[in-house]
Amino acid sequence: MARNRCCDPKSHAFADYGGRGITMCDRWKDGEAGKTGFECFLEDMGPRPSARHTLDRRENDRGYEPGNCRWATMKVQGRNRRNNRIIEFRGERLCVSEAAERFGLKTNVVCTRLDLGWSVERALTEPLHR
């Protein structure tokens, strides 16, 4: 599926992948030294850890290649989307949903606070008023 997204203009997902410059490394696409691309991929990535894991790119603007791909759950992948709101808190870059979860808050509460102009520190650490 990843190969089609990157290489086949007829793929329904091509515009969001190959159409915006996301590629697949030649080793995974074409193979090498008597190995198919899939054999090379499997050699680099290993088998899928569980049915809950799918292929994820750590950096969304880079392609499918060793070092940028990992097996991840849907929760991890959902936090790695390019349309997520990313904040910086205490030297760490996090999507708002992950930061909210860490502090026991709902994502919409943190977003509302930030939209109201609160600092990231205050938005995450001020308790809810009941």
N, C-alpha and C positions, 0 to 999 in steps of 0.2 A: 504494500500500500504506500509506504513512504516513497518508494521509487517512482510510482505513478504520479504522486503529488508533485514531485520535483521535475520529472522528465516528460510527462505526457500531457500536451496541451489540451487533450480531449477529456482529461480527468476533471471531475466537478470541483476538485480542490486545488487545481493547478494555479489559479489566480492568487491564492493565499500562500503558495509555496514557490514553485518554479517561476511563476509569474512575477514574484517580488525578489527573485534572486536566490532562493534557497536551493541548494544543490545537494547531491549525494556524492561522496568521494568515489573516485574511479574504482578503488579496490572493492567497495561494496556493490557498486553498480555493474562493473564488468568482470570482476574477479582477476586472478593473476596466477601465474605458474601452475597451470593445470587445475586450478580451483575455481568454482563458480563464485559469483558475487555473494551469494547466500552463504557459502562455506566460509568465505573470508569474513563476512559479517559475524557469523556464529563464532568464529575463532576470536574475533576482537571483543564481542559483547557477551559471549556465553549464552546459555539457554535462558529463556524467560523464567524468572524465579517462581512465578505463580500466574494463575489465570487473571489475577487482579492487576498485574503489571503490563504496561505497554511501553513502547519506545518513546522517549522524551528527549528533547534537545535542551541542554542547560541554558544556552544563549539562543534566544529565538531568532536573531538575525544572522546566525551562522547555520551552516548546513549539517546534514547527517554525515558524521565523520567520527572516528575514534577520538575520544577526549571531549567531545561535545554531546555525546549521547549517553543515556543511562536508562535502566529499567525503572519505571516509576508508577506509583498508584495514581488513580484519577484525582485524589485529593492533592497530591504533590503537583501533578500536572496543572490542575486548576489554579494553583498559586504561581504558576510559571507562564501565564498567558501574557501576551504583549499588551493587552488592554487593561491589565490590572493597575490599580493605583498603588504606586510604590512610595514608601516613606523611609526616611532614615531616622533611626532611633538608637542612640548610644553606640554609634559607629557601625550599625548593622543595617543593611537594606532589606526591607520586608514588604510583602504586600499587606494591605490593611487587614485583610481577613486573618492572616497569621498573627499579626500583632494583636488584634482584638482577642483572638483565642487565648493567647499567652496571658493576657491581663483579665480574662474572664468577662469580656464585654462583647456585645453584639457588633457586627461589622457596621450596621447602619448607624449605631450610636457614635462610633469613632468617625465615620464619614461626615455625619452631621456636625459634630464638634469641629472637625477640620474645616468644613465649609463655612462655619461661623467665625473662622479666623483663630481658633485655639491653636496653641503650639502643639507639636506632636507629643511632647512630654506631658503637657496637661491633659490632652485628649485621651492618652492612654492610662494615666495614673490617677486622675481625679475620680473618686467613687461616684456611682450613680446616686442621685438624690431621689428619695422615694417619698 
